[in-house]
Amino acid sequence: MLVSRLTINVARKSLRTEADTFEKCQGGPFPENAAHECCGFDKMELRVNQAPYKGAALAGTIDLGDLTVNRLGFGAMRLCGDSAWGRPRDREHTNRVLHRAVELGVNFIDTADSYGPEANETMISQALYPYPPGLVIATKGGLVRPNRRSWVENGRPDHLRRAIEGSLQRLRLERIDLYQLHAPDPNVPFAESVGALADLRRSGKIHQIGLSNVTVAQLEVARSITPIVSVQNPYNLRNRTSEDVLAACERLGIAFLPWYPLGGKRGLKALKIKQVASRRGLTHAALSLAWLLAKSPVMLPIPGTRSIDHLEDNVRAAALKLAPEDFDDLE
Ligand SMILES: NC(=O)c1ccc[n+]([C@@H]2O[C@H](COP(=O)([O-])OP(=O)(O)OC[C@H]3O[C@@H](n4cnc5c(N)ncnc54)[C@H](OP(=O)(O)O)[C@@H]3O)[C@@H](O)[C@H]2O)c1
């Protein structure tokens, strides 16, 4: 890939509309004088593709209630240490990954208080605050981490109330744009957990509510209590166990965020993906994401990576259009 390096000094106050900013950042070759108006970060080094490259906006947009984001997001979990535990060894690199995501038009970042735990949210605010206009940070609560190997549900209303205060503080926000219940707690009536989030929404701490790791029946229970704008469940080329939830999201016109969208390393090695990828000269990851985007208009993939090269590869998927025979072969 042909890349040039520019050092830019960015004036935060000169931020333009996101669309304008995005055009300038992505419409290569990069005009040097435009760099000063891009992206809102002080003194940072940009790697700019020479080829015309429009980034995440090419995936189109999706509405999360009254919020509109580009339909290719970024999952920040991998920026922690292994097993989503601890802080990254190289904080500067983490900052660069997050900055690069925003430069590439990603305006939806998924995190959770249990990633780190807590460290992931802090990394995001340290890298990106004050946030560029239009950036939606979606966090989650309802899981706790007694140690590196454990993820334990805690959907008690008092825990969720405390959890959101922590997230607000770490993200340096007065209101969370999208707060997702990370998982139903088998020891707490689901309606109580959702009811607590509905109360927090009424009090102004949450703008929109999402769910994660739920069934269609749980989605319906939640919707009877409060508006739900998204569901985040595992889904990728190899794991389609949430097909019924995806169909429900389509019916309801709410976003479906497939987690583990690349199927991790194992998914990337699936034979049929390999065959279509090699036929089209694409990486397996870009092909997997293009398939997800083509699969449903409510799909909002949130691939995760610590690598800038992988991030760029993933965002490239936003521009890919699968031929019908490719899509059929991947079904
Ligand atoms: N709601 C939930 O319960 C839940 C659970 C898990 C995850 N999530 C969310 O979903 C997001 C994504 O899930 P995930 O990170 O587990 O899975 P993923 O995005 O499917 O896969 C990430 C893995 O793929 C690699 N990768 C990424 N881009 C690549 C590329 N272009 N080429 C080759 N390898 C690539 C990454 O390694 P490198 O770092 O080396 O690129 C990493 O090992 C998370 O960040 C998190 O926000 C939610």
The ligand as an SDF file (V2000), in Angstrom:
LIG
                    3D

 48 52  0  0  0  0  0  0  0  0999 V2000
  -21.1050   -8.0090   23.8260 N   0  0  0  0  0  0  0  0  0  0  0  0
  -20.2220   -8.9380   24.0750 C   0  0  0  0  0  0  0  0  0  0  0  0
  -20.4310   -9.8470   24.8910 O   0  0  0  0  0  0  0  0  0  0  0  0
  -18.9150   -8.9010   23.3390 C   0  0  0  0  0  0  0  0  0  0  0  0
  -18.0280   -9.9840   23.3810 C   0  0  0  0  0  0  0  0  0  0  0  0
  -16.8370   -9.9000   22.6520 C   0  0  0  0  0  0  0  0  0  0  0  0
  -16.5590   -8.7630   21.9140 C   0  0  0  0  0  0  0  0  0  0  0  0
  -17.4280   -7.7150   21.9060 N   0  0  0  0  0  0  0  0  0  0  0  0
  -17.1730   -6.4920   21.1270 C   0  0  0  0  0  0  0  0  0  0  0  0
  -16.9760   -6.8760   19.7810 O   0  0  0  0  0  0  0  0  0  0  0  0
  -15.7600   -6.3320   19.3020 C   0  0  0  0  0  0  0  0  0  0  0  0
  -15.1760   -7.2700   18.2640 C   0  0  0  0  0  0  0  0  0  0  0  0
  -15.0100   -8.5750   18.7860 O   0  0  0  0  0  0  0  0  0  0  0  0
  -13.6070   -9.3200   18.8670 P   0  0  0  0  0  0  0  0  0  0  0  0
  -12.4980   -8.3440   18.9300 O   0  0  0  0  0  0  0  0  0  0  0  0
  -13.7130  -10.3390   19.9150 O   0  0  0  0  0  0  0  0  0  0  0  0
  -13.5780  -10.1520   17.5310 O   0  0  0  0  0  0  0  0  0  0  0  0
  -13.2330   -9.8550   16.0000 P   0  0  0  0  0  0  0  0  0  0  0  0
  -13.3290   -8.4030   15.7070 O   0  0  0  0  0  0  0  0  0  0  0  0
  -14.0460  -10.7830   15.1890 O   0  0  0  0  0  0  0  0  0  0  0  0
  -11.7470  -10.3780   15.8520 O   0  0  0  0  0  0  0  0  0  0  0  0
  -10.6640   -9.7330   16.3790 C   0  0  0  0  0  0  0  0  0  0  0  0
   -9.4430  -10.6200   16.0490 C   0  0  0  0  0  0  0  0  0  0  0  0
   -9.1900  -10.5810   14.6610 O   0  0  0  0  0  0  0  0  0  0  0  0
   -7.9020  -10.0170   14.4020 C   0  0  0  0  0  0  0  0  0  0  0  0
   -8.0750   -9.0900   13.2730 N   0  0  0  0  0  0  0  0  0  0  0  0
   -8.7860   -7.9410   13.2400 C   0  0  0  0  0  0  0  0  0  0  0  0
   -8.7350   -7.3950   12.0140 N   0  0  0  0  0  0  0  0  0  0  0  0
   -7.9590   -8.2380   11.2590 C   0  0  0  0  0  0  0  0  0  0  0  0
   -7.5180   -8.2090    9.9180 C   0  0  0  0  0  0  0  0  0  0  0  0
   -7.8780   -7.2260    9.0750 N   0  0  0  0  0  0  0  0  0  0  0  0
   -6.7230   -9.2140    9.4760 N   0  0  0  0  0  0  0  0  0  0  0  0
   -6.3670  -10.2270   10.3020 C   0  0  0  0  0  0  0  0  0  0  0  0
   -6.7580  -10.3200   11.5970 N   0  0  0  0  0  0  0  0  0  0  0  0
   -7.5430   -9.3110   12.0650 C   0  0  0  0  0  0  0  0  0  0  0  0
   -7.4850   -9.3200   15.6560 C   0  0  0  0  0  0  0  0  0  0  0  0
   -6.0890   -9.3910   15.8530 O   0  0  0  0  0  0  0  0  0  0  0  0
   -5.1190   -8.0870   15.6790 P   0  0  0  0  0  0  0  0  0  0  0  0
   -5.2590   -7.2660   16.9030 O   0  0  0  0  0  0  0  0  0  0  0  0
   -3.7800   -8.7010   15.5110 O   0  0  0  0  0  0  0  0  0  0  0  0
   -5.5720   -7.3900   14.4430 O   0  0  0  0  0  0  0  0  0  0  0  0
   -8.2030  -10.1410   16.7110 C   0  0  0  0  0  0  0  0  0  0  0  0
   -7.4470  -11.3020   17.0350 O   0  0  0  0  0  0  0  0  0  0  0  0
  -14.9090   -6.1690   20.5560 C   0  0  0  0  0  0  0  0  0  0  0  0
  -13.8920   -5.2240   20.3890 O   0  0  0  0  0  0  0  0  0  0  0  0
  -15.9300   -5.7380   21.5570 C   0  0  0  0  0  0  0  0  0  0  0  0
  -16.1500   -4.3310   21.4410 O   0  0  0  0  0  0  0  0  0  0  0  0
  -18.6000   -7.7860   22.5960 C   0  0  0  0  0  0  0  0  0  0  0  0
  1  2  1  0
  2  3  2  0
  2  4  1  0
  4  5  1  0
  4 48  2  0
  5  6  2  0
  6  7  1  0
  7  8  2  0
  8  9  1  0
  8 48  1  0
  9 10  1  0
  9 46  1  0
 10 11  1  0
 11 12  1  0
 11 44  1  0
 12 13  1  0
 13 14  1  0
 14 15  2  0
 14 16  1  0
 14 17  1  0
 17 18  1  0
 18 19  2  0
 18 20  1  0
 18 21  1  0
 21 22  1  0
 22 23  1  0
 23 24  1  0
 23 42  1  0
 24 25  1  0
 25 26  1  0
 25 36  1  0
 26 27  1  0
 26 35  1  0
 27 28  2  0
 28 29  1  0
 29 30  1  0
 29 35  2  0
 30 31  1  0
 30 32  2  0
 32 33  1  0
 33 34  2  0
 34 35  1  0
 36 37  1  0
 36 42  1  0
 37 38  1  0
 38 39  2  0
 38 40  1  0
 38 41  1  0
 42 43  1  0
 44 45  1  0
 44 46  1  0
 46 47  1  0
M  CHG  2   8   1  16  -1
M  END
$$$$
